Amino acid sequence: MKKIFLTVFVLAMLVSFPHYAHADEQDFIYSVSDGEATVTGCTSHASDVTVPDILGGCPVTAIGDGAFMYCDSMTYLTLPSGIRSIGQDAFRDCVSLAELNLPDAVETIGDGAFQSCSSLKRIHIGKSVSLISDNAFLYCFSLTEYSVDDENASYASSDGVLFDKDFDTLVSYPTARYGAYTVPETVSKIGRYAFLCCSSLTDITLPNSLREIGEYAFNACGPIAAITLPEGVERIGNYAFGGSFTLQSIYVPDSVVYIGEDVFGTSFDEYCGLIVYCGAGAAVHRYVSGRDIPFEVMLKTTAIGGCETNVDGIRAARDADGEYTLRVGADETEDLLCTLAEFDGGVFVGMRVADENGVMTDIDETDIGGGKIFIWRDDIRPCTEPVNAALLFYGTDDL
């Protein structure tokens, strides 16, 4: 009786924990075309999955769309050496998969192929891969390292980061990698989704070679507090910095000529803590001035007069409450050193200005035209000669 009970108990345990078993050939669903097999599904709940080299008497050369999607018990995966393509969503949401080594024959990796494989820590790209879809490895929140075969002609890795072969494009940054990062000086493009959801990235330095930032490149990225885009950047893609709630300041140079949709977020909640630093009249100035995004304009200045004190910089700012201030000096104080300014038309909003007699006037949506005005604080002595003079250029939009 005890032997019978023990036998029944062991069988019950095996049935209750099928994830310890290995997948068998009968667990795979496949189709055959032109003498080659494509895996289209898997019925196994095994933790250790080895896709056979041969199914139906034909070599396995492809993993079809969604073939292993939601196989959440799969921890180890071995693919046949003859696999050339991995389809869309092929291993999506395989949340237990911990490591991935792609065979050398693999050439293409489809959209979302390994998306949301949240336990995946390391990915090795074989020598034949020529196409990795932008979102192939999205939301792999445990990923710390990419590696690429040295013989691969399309991709390369450095310090665990994935690039194209020429190191011209940064393709993908490991989501779980912690600390600061300096992008190599060869990089001219940050790829689509490259730093998406990199919640452990503490700081980033971008190179002077950078020209383009792709869609969603830094979306939901943190805990970065400040980003400086180098002079020379020309394009910023849709939603590039949206959802980055820890981002407090970003400098955008005048060289930017294209700004995509909702670059800083889709709602006030996303960007209320952000200040965008930019040049007056620049593309990003026009972009933020038409929205309720806080910004600080770096006014273009040309010194035309001289006393012993010089003004380091003049900035017009709008805060999250819509209030405007004028900031003068490198220390970003609001001490307005007695400054003569010539305005080349446009509208000056939310400033206190003084005439030649030191009489202060609040300026609110008033067209100053091309006239000259004095600006100073009440505790700065009136003067008849400018301490520093500047020619300020404005567009037609309100600050």
Protein Blocks (a to p, Z undefined) as FASTA:
>chain_A
ZZmmmmmmmmmmmmmmmmlpccdfklpccddeehiacdfbdfbfcfbdcddfbgghiacf
bdcehklgoiakbmbdcddfklmbdcehklgoilkbmbdcddfklmbdcehklgoiakbm
bdcddfklcbdcfklmgoilkbcbdcddfklckbcceehiacdfkomacfbdcfklgcdd
dddfkbmbdcehklgoiakbfbdcddfkbmbdcehklgoiafdfbdcddehiabdcehkl
goilkbmbdcddfklmbdcehklojbfklmmmpccdddehiaklmmmmmpccdcdddddd
ddfbdcfbdcfbdcddddfkopacddedjklpabdcddddddeejjdehiacddfkopac
ddehiaebjadcddddfklccdfbdfbdcdddddfbdZZ
